[in-house]
Amino acid sequence: MKAIITTAYGSPEIFTVDKVAKPTAKPNEVLIRIHASSVTKADTMMRTGKPYVGRLMLGLTKPKNPIWGTGFAGVIEHVGSEVTQFIPGDKVFGESLDTMGTYAEFLALPENGILAKMPDNLSFEEAACMGDGGITSLNFLCNLGNIKSGQKVLINGASGSLGTAAVQIAKHFGAEVTGVCSTKNIQLVKELGADHVIDYTNNDFVSNKNTYDLIYDTVGVRSFAECKDALTESGIYASPVLGMPLMGDMMRTSMFGKKKAKFSATGALPAKETKRLLDILIDIIEAGNMKGIIDRSYPLDEIVDAHRYVEKGHKKGNVVLKPVG
Ligand SMILES: NC(=O)c1ccc[n+]([C@@H]2O[C@H](COP(=O)([O-])OP(=O)(O)OC[C@H]3O[C@@H](n4cnc5c(N)ncnc54)[C@H](OP(=O)(O)O)[C@@H]3O)[C@@H](O)[C@H]2O)c1
């Protein structure tokens, strides 16, 4: 099969397109023909091998998994002898977090992995991106933010992968949502359901006197200290981008004060919790309250261009690779 091979950390040019053996499904596994796989901001950061601490999981001197990529959607081609929940022809989606391998034409995964049948109202492209934006934002809004109906929630970076998912999920749970984006994305964020939109190019949400129960800073460009006055009395600042200031704020606010700073590494959650979040996400999708926003699709061969585009940090929603034309 055709696959993208990664043998070192570095710039997008480290990727090579190659032919490798097609995986085979073990007795407890399914073999999936991939129709779309996600190319995420997190993928581009992992590719650089920095910060170095990430290499403890990814491989110290070079990536331990030669084929990268985690989010996928496709069709089951073959099932192992012990598989009970899936049959060939099922459309499935999910995340391959342990062994990666979705930048390829085929993927073998255990049936009890982060894998589910695709809701009928999603395309392969949309489904491939649900793990990144959807599961991560569900984790941040529900597990960290304890989101409740009627709460005021601000989503900074509302036009990215995490942000477009977060606006829709927060609306699903009945929050009053303010999305922060640039001028070109105002219409998109309104269409996703945001009650208010702030254009960050001419308005700073931390100084406009409004307060929020939850500020979800998906792009990590603000800090807890900057946002403190824009939080309600026991408001939460949560960001998926970890740096030293956020680590310090988390430690301090876990002991003192009612306002809290929070972070979580969603990819490191126990598989049981990730599956629980995937099931909730499916309910939201099937209720018609969540769609995937696709900015660009690239053929597998154009992986270098896809990574160059994603790492600029200005995509609208998601970018996918399409092994099947
Ligand atoms: N901890 C976790 O569990 C976890 C999981 C997944 C991802 N992440 C991390 O989360 C971060 C966000 O990921 P993502 O995929 O959502 O990113 P993304 O899709 O690349 O986000 C880009 C979006 O952010 C907007 N943006 C850029 N600068 C902004 C600013 N100053 N203020 C407001 N919006 C701004 C851009 O809009 P404009 O073009 O208009 O600027 C663009 O639409 C990444 O660092 C990723 O590594 C963490």
The ligand as a MOL file (V3000), in Angstrom:
LIG
                    3D

  0  0  0     0  0            999 V3000
M  V30 BEGIN CTAB
M  V30 COUNTS 48 52 0 0 0
M  V30 BEGIN ATOM
M  V30 1 N -4.0080 19.4430 24.9190 0
M  V30 2 C -4.7080 18.7560 24.0460 0
M  V30 3 O -5.3860 17.7910 24.3730 0
M  V30 4 C -4.6750 19.1520 22.5820 0
M  V30 5 C -5.3450 18.3760 21.6320 0
M  V30 6 C -5.3720 18.8170 20.2940 0
M  V30 7 C -4.7130 19.9920 19.9390 0
M  V30 8 N -4.0310 20.6800 20.9030 0 CHG=1
M  V30 9 C -3.3790 21.9660 20.5790 0
M  V30 10 O -4.4050 22.9410 20.5180 0
M  V30 11 C -3.9630 24.0290 19.7000 0
M  V30 12 C -5.0550 24.4470 18.7670 0
M  V30 13 O -5.2630 23.4470 17.8280 0
M  V30 14 P -6.1900 23.6900 16.5590 0
M  V30 15 O -6.0480 22.4920 15.7100 0
M  V30 16 O -7.5260 24.1310 16.9520 0 CHG=-1
M  V30 17 O -5.4380 24.8960 15.8760 0
M  V30 18 P -5.7270 25.5300 14.4580 0
M  V30 19 O -6.8750 24.8260 13.8110 0
M  V30 20 O -4.4450 25.6260 13.7280 0
M  V30 21 O -6.2060 26.9950 14.8710 0
M  V30 22 C -6.0510 27.9570 13.9690 0
M  V30 23 C -7.1660 28.9640 14.1520 0
M  V30 24 O -6.8360 29.8480 15.2270 0
M  V30 25 C -7.0950 31.1760 14.8050 0
M  V30 26 N -6.1690 32.1040 15.4590 0
M  V30 27 C -4.8580 32.2850 15.1950 0
M  V30 28 N -4.3510 33.2550 15.9980 0
M  V30 29 C -5.3770 33.6760 16.7770 0
M  V30 30 C -5.5010 34.6600 17.8090 0
M  V30 31 N -4.4580 35.4030 18.1840 0
M  V30 32 N -6.6920 34.8160 18.4040 0
M  V30 33 C -7.7660 34.0860 18.0400 0
M  V30 34 N -7.7230 33.1550 17.0510 0
M  V30 35 C -6.5440 32.9400 16.4420 0
M  V30 36 C -6.8870 31.1420 13.3130 0
M  V30 37 O -7.7320 32.0960 12.7320 0
M  V30 38 P -7.1290 33.3410 11.8960 0
M  V30 39 O -6.5630 32.7730 10.6350 0
M  V30 40 O -8.2880 34.1980 11.6760 0
M  V30 41 O -6.0810 33.9640 12.7750 0
M  V30 42 C -7.2870 29.7340 12.8960 0
M  V30 43 O -8.6300 29.6400 12.4390 0
M  V30 44 C -2.6830 23.5570 18.9980 0
M  V30 45 O -1.5770 24.1260 19.6350 0
M  V30 46 C -2.7030 22.0370 19.2330 0
M  V30 47 O -1.4100 21.4770 19.2620 0
M  V30 48 C -3.9920 20.2780 22.2010 0
M  V30 END ATOM
M  V30 BEGIN BOND
M  V30 1 1 1 2
M  V30 2 2 2 3
M  V30 3 1 2 4
M  V30 4 1 4 5
M  V30 5 2 4 48
M  V30 6 2 5 6
M  V30 7 1 6 7
M  V30 8 2 7 8
M  V30 9 1 8 9
M  V30 10 1 8 48
M  V30 11 1 9 10
M  V30 12 1 9 46
M  V30 13 1 10 11
M  V30 14 1 11 12
M  V30 15 1 11 44
M  V30 16 1 12 13
M  V30 17 1 13 14
M  V30 18 2 14 15
M  V30 19 1 14 16
M  V30 20 1 14 17
M  V30 21 1 17 18
M  V30 22 2 18 19
M  V30 23 1 18 20
M  V30 24 1 18 21
M  V30 25 1 21 22
M  V30 26 1 22 23
M  V30 27 1 23 24
M  V30 28 1 23 42
M  V30 29 1 24 25
M  V30 30 1 25 26
M  V30 31 1 25 36
M  V30 32 1 26 27
M  V30 33 1 26 35
M  V30 34 2 27 28
M  V30 35 1 28 29
M  V30 36 1 29 30
M  V30 37 2 29 35
M  V30 38 1 30 31
M  V30 39 2 30 32
M  V30 40 1 32 33
M  V30 41 2 33 34
M  V30 42 1 34 35
M  V30 43 1 36 37
M  V30 44 1 36 42
M  V30 45 1 37 38
M  V30 46 2 38 39
M  V30 47 1 38 40
M  V30 48 1 38 41
M  V30 49 1 42 43
M  V30 50 1 44 45
M  V30 51 1 44 46
M  V30 52 1 46 47
M  V30 END BOND
M  V30 END CTAB
M  END
